[in-house]
Amino acid sequence: MKYGWMLLMAMVVGCSPAVDSSQTADQTPVDPGKPSSKTYEVVELTEPDFQLDGLADEPAWNEANRLTDFVFPWKDQPAPPTSFRAFCDDENLYFLFEVEDADVVLDEKTEGEMALVGEDRVEIYFAPDLDLENYYSVEMDLLGRKLDYQAKFHRQFDFDWTFPELKTAGRRTEKGYVVEGTVPLKTLETMGLPSLDSGKLRAGFFRAEFSTTDGPKPLEAWISWVDPKTEAEDFHIPGTLGILKKAPKAEK
């Protein structure tokens, strides 16, 4: 059951210890961030060879566009390397995160989704528009474990929701870790999301970067593919979302 730790999760999930669920209750104004038109184009492949194993060794990944310009929006220093790639066929969306991290924080003692709250992970958000009346998030660690939830602006989370038909796998590497995932395109549309063909699907790609400390808790930092230009550390705002769409077909 997720209810027992729902309040804790609402305060820390997806970044921002400074922006918690109480701000929704007292109607404190929330900076939505600078609107972004940043776009990731998903290459469509015919019958790609793919195995969900976290190895990321399929030739199809070489044909996908590589997104590497991840930043620390709220730290004045370069972010450690992170890359995102995705491709699709006529049935599924496939995605891949590759993370460089010399100090991977992993919670193998806590059972269930709660384990992801205190460890390194990557994240994807999907939204039908920038109103964020309804959007979906999944956070994933190197073991392929998922923390998924449905949400509403601002930071109103439903942790009992489960992302239908989403499959993930992860693996530690010499430089950090890898997370692979796949979800049927029809599932995304059933959730009320625009199709990849529409050019209207909003999405965000993020990373929680934790570091070991001498104390009981790790040091938290937050990496995004978009800098929303806000003072508060918060992924859950319109300014962190760009556009996910299918790439134009190459001319023969």
N, C-alpha and C positions, 0 to 999 in steps of 0.2 A: 504494500500500500504506500502511496506517495504522500498522503495527507499529513502524516506524522512529521515530515520535515519540509512541508511546503513553504512555511514562513521563512525558514533559513535560506531556502533556495531562492526565494523571491528577492532576498537582499544581496545575494552574491552572484547569481548566475549571469553569464554573458557580460560580465564586468560591471564596474561601478559600485564600490562600497560607499561612495559619496552620494549616489542616487538610488535610494531604496524605495520600497513600495509605499511608504508613508507619504511620499511626495504626491502620489496620486490622491490619497485621502484628503490632504489639506489643500489640494489644488495649487500647489506651488508651481509657478510657470516653468516649463521645461523647454530648453533651447532645442529646436528640432534639427539643428545643424544646417550647414550650407547644402542646398540641393545639388546632387551629382548626376551627371549624364554619363558617367563612366560605364563602359559596356564590355562584357566578356562575350565573345562569339564562340558558340559550340559547333564544332565541325561534325557534320553528319557522315557516317561511314556505313558501308553496306556489309552486313554480316561480319562485324569485327570479332576477332578472336579475343575472348576475355574470360579470365578466371578470377573470382573474388578470393584472393589469397594474401593480399598485402605485399606481394612481390613487385608489382608495378613493372613487370618485364615484358608485357605484351607490346608488339610493334605498333598497335593502334595509338599508344600514348605518344609516339613520335610524330604522329600526324595532328595531334591536338595542340591548340594554342596554349602557350605557357605564360601564366600570369605570375610575375615576380616582384612587382613594385609595392610590396607590403611595407607599412610604416608604423612607427610608434606615434599615434596622433597626440598623445599626452606626455611624451618624454622627448627631451631635446637630445636625441642620439639616434644613430642608425639602428634599425630593427635587424635582428638575426635573420638569415635567409629563410624565406618561405616561398613555396611555389604551389600554384593551383592549376590543374588541367581538367578539361572535361570534353567528352565527345558523346554522340548519340547515334543510335540507329533508328529504325522506324518504330521501335517499341520501348526502348529504355534510354535513360540518361545515366552516364557513367562519369564519376569524378574521382580526382586524386589530389591529395595534399602530400607534399614532401617537405619535411621540416628539418632544419639543422639546429641541433640543440645538444650541447655538451653536458648539460645538467638536467636530464629529464626527471621531472617529479611525477611519480606514479604511486597511486594509492591502491595497493593490492590487499589491504586489510578490510576496508569497508565494503560491504556487500551492496549490490544493486546500483542504481543510477546515482545515488548520493556520492559515490566514490569520485565522480568526475568533478565535483565542486572544488576539490582541493588539489587538482593536478593539472599538468600540461594537457592541452587538447586543441582541436581545431573545430570550427563552427561554420554552419551555413544557415542563413535565414532566407525564406521565400515569402514574398508578399504580392498581392494582386495590384497594389497601388501604394502611394505614399501616405494615404490616410491612416494606414496601419490599424484599421478597425478589426482586422483579422490577419494574422500572419503566423508562420510556422518556423520553428527552429530545431536544429539538431546539433548537438555537441558530441564529439567523438574523440576517443583516446587511442593510444597505440595498440591497445588490446582489441580494438574494434567495438568496445562498449559504447552505448549511446545514452545520452540524456536528451529526450525529445519532449517538446511541449508546444501547445498552441498559445498564442498571446494576443493582447490588444494594447494599443497605446493608452497610457504609458505604464509599462512594466506590470501589466495584469496578466499573470501566467496561469495556465491550466496544465499542471504537471501530470494529471491523469490521462491526458491525451497521448496516444501512441502514433507515431508516423507510420502509416500503412505501407506495407510491402517494401520498406527501405531496408537494404542489407548493407552491412559494412564489415570491413576486415582491416586490421592494423598489424604493424610489425616494426620492431626496433631495428635500426640500421646502425652502421658504424658512425654516422654523423648525427643521427637523431632518430626520427621515426617517419613512417609512412602510414597514411590512412586511405583506403579505397572504398568506394561505395557505388551502389546502383539503385535506381528506383524507376518503376514504369512511368512513361510519360502520361499515360491515361490516369494514373493515380494522382499525379499533380493536377491535372485538369478536373478530376473528380473533387479535389479539395478546393475548387473554385479559383485556381490560379490560371492566368493566361498561358497560352501555348508558347513554345519556343519560337514558333513562326511569327507570332504577333508582334514581337519587339516590345511588349508591355510588361513582361514578367520582371518584377523587381527582386533583387537578390543581394546578399552580402556575404563576404568571405572573411573569416576572422581567425585569430589564434590567441589563446590564453597562454602566456609565457611565464611560467613559474620558476623560481630559483630557490635552491636550498639555502637556509639560513642557520644560524646557531640556535635559534629559538624553535618553538613548537610549530610555527606556521611558516610556510614559504613566502617569499617575496613575490607579489603579483604585478604583472605588467600586461598590457593589452595591445594587440597588433591588429591592424585593419587594412583592407585593400583600398579604403577611401579615408581621407582625413576630413571629418565633418566640420572642423574648425569650431569646436566647442570647448569650453573650459572644463566641464564635467566629463568624467570618464563614463561613457555610456554607448554601447552598441545599439541599444533599443530605441533608436530615433530614425526619422526618415533620412537624415543626412548621411547615414552609413550605407545606404542601399543604392546600387546602380542597376544596370539592366543586364539580364541574361537572355540571350537570343541565339537563334540558329545562324551560323555563318552562311553568307551567300555561296552557292555552289560554284566551284571553279569552272571556268570556261574550258571546253575541250578543244 
